[in-house]
Amino acid sequence: MNIRSAPRYGRPFVGVVAVVTGASSGIGQAIAISLARDGAAVCAVGRDSKRLSETIAGMRSRSGGVPFQADLAQDENIEGLKQLLATRFGRLDILIHSAGVIQHNLTSNSRTDDLDLQYAVNVRSPYCVTKSLLPMLKDSKGQIVFINSSLGVNAKRPEVAQFAATQHAMKAIADSLREEVNSDGIRVLTVFPGRTATPRQKRLHRQENKRYRPESLLQPEDIASVVSHCLALPRTAEVTDIHIRPMIKS
């Protein structure tokens, strides 16, 4: 079934195949579960096998979920993902990039190795995954979503230079890609969340010696809901950029 003909309400993703990276926790996990409950067959990609199993269990979907434990910063794993999709489903309709790593530090104290890792996971990996899976997305007139960060728009904060640089790069990839593939019927969305209640955010609060109050932050399910609604929109519309931030200001 072509996703452009999917009904907007009910279970809008029945017959649709989706890949969600970073699906073992946080925003990626919430998106994977949301899509599966709305009928999609989801290939959930993550590095943590235990948490990935929890994601699959949380889907509770008739369409089922397929785990793919891998580090997509390794090229051979990207090829493995492509082969899994080809043999298991024979198609791909939605690609969600939600995997990422983050290191905060003053430039004077930062390590080049940290920059290299963030580049590999946050920039090179989604670029290479997209390139590899693009023929399948063109066949289905599919959709691509990049989960970015508010730092991908404004980096006027100390200690975020490395991570923000990767998010600005990912925005550039998404913006240019959109101009390339719109003519093939592919929609490209970038989401720029503010601070979200995830394990990564808990760690950052600890590093900053701040009290972690998850109830005052965005919830992963908030972002999953927004993404699902955009993906289900009729093909007369394309949402290109969404900025979402916590309502409670601390």
C-alpha positions, 0 to 999 in steps of 0.5 A: 500500500502506498502511504500517500493513500493511507487514511489519516485516522484510525491506524494510518500506517497499516501496510507501511514499513518503517525504520527507526534508528535509536529505537532502544530508548528515548525519542526513537523508542517512543516513535517506534512504539507509536508507529507500530501501534498505528499499524506499521511494521517497524524495524527498530534499530539500536545498539543495546539489545536489552533495551531494544527487546523492551521496545519490541515488547512495547509495540504490541502491534499486529504488524509486529516489530523486527529488532536490528541490533547494530551500530550504524556508524559501521558501514557493514551494518548499514548494508546488513540493514538494507539486506534485512529490509529487502528480504523481510519486507521488500520495501521501505516507506518511512525512515526515522533518524533518531540515533545520536550521541552528545558530549558537552565540554568547553572547547578548551577542554574538549577532545578531538576524539569526542568530535570524531565520534559525534560526527560519525554517529550524528552526521555520517551515519544518517547520511550513509543510511539515507543514501543506502535506502534511498532507492527503496524510498523512491520506489514507495514515495516514502518519507524521511524524518531527522530528529535534530535538536534545538542546538541545530538552530541556535548554538549560542551556549557554552560547551555545545560547539561540537554537538551543535556543529553536528546538528547544524550539519544534519540540518544542512543534509536534510534541507538539501536532500528535500530539494533533491527528492521532493520531485520523487514524491519523498517528503523530508521533515526535521524536528528540533526538540528542546530538552526532553525527558530521556536517559541522555538528558538525565545524564546531561543534568547530572553533568551540569549539577542540575536537578533532573525534573523530567515532569518539566521537560518534553516527553518522548511521546510528545515528539512521537505524536507530532511525528506521527501526525505529520507522517499521516498528513495527505500528500497535498502538504509537506511539513519541513521543520518543527520546533518544539520546546517544553511548556514549563520554563525552569 
